[in-house]
Amino acid sequence: MKGNPKILELLNDRLAEELTAISMYMVHSEMCANWGYGKLHEAFEKQAIDEMKHAELLIGRILFLEGSPTVSKLNRLGIAANVPDMVTADEDAETGAIKAYNDTIAAAVQLGDNGTRELIAKILQDEERHVDWAEVQREQISQMGLQNYLANQV
């Protein structure tokens, strides 16, 4: 089925964001593993896997619409040097993704592509959960103090 060129462009933009997020989460995950923060390592790794699933869905949709997935493009990576900055960088990236996915949904509605709208809406819910996770981590750091928070992540 031939897709609308604007939809294909938006899907490839979202794909670049997902591929970037995979890289960022994997680096943060491995940094946390290296520091001995096993719980954070697992949490960041799970988010990377979520983003991989999103990338897979986007690639599938692009191919279905007879487009070419661009898998060689990454956006700027927000690699942080410490845990609080990691949480902030991840939250910022996810907040940007939510806006971009909402804009893509609006374009899909305007162009009458309900299949893309439905797919993007599912991904959007995962991105909202990722923001919620980051907000919880920031609140825990605030309430417990960084040292107590990190002690709980070992």
Number of C-alpha atoms within 10 A of each C-alpha: 8 11 16 15 12 13 20 22 16 19 24 22 19 20 26 20 23 26 21 20 27 24 18 22 25 18 19 27 25 18 19 24 16 11 11 15 19 16 16 21 23 16 16 25 20 15 22 24 15 19 24 18 15 24 25 15 16 24 20 14 19 24 16 13 17 15 21 13 20 15 12 7 13 16 12 10 16 19 15 17 10 11 19 16 14 21 21 18 18 25 21 15 21 24 16 14 21 19 12 17 22 16 13 22 23 13 17 21 15 10 12 12 15 13 12 22 18 14 15 21 16 11 20 21 12 17 24 15 13 20 21 14 17 20 15 13 17 21 12 14 17 11 11 13 12 15 10 12 16 17 10 13 15 14
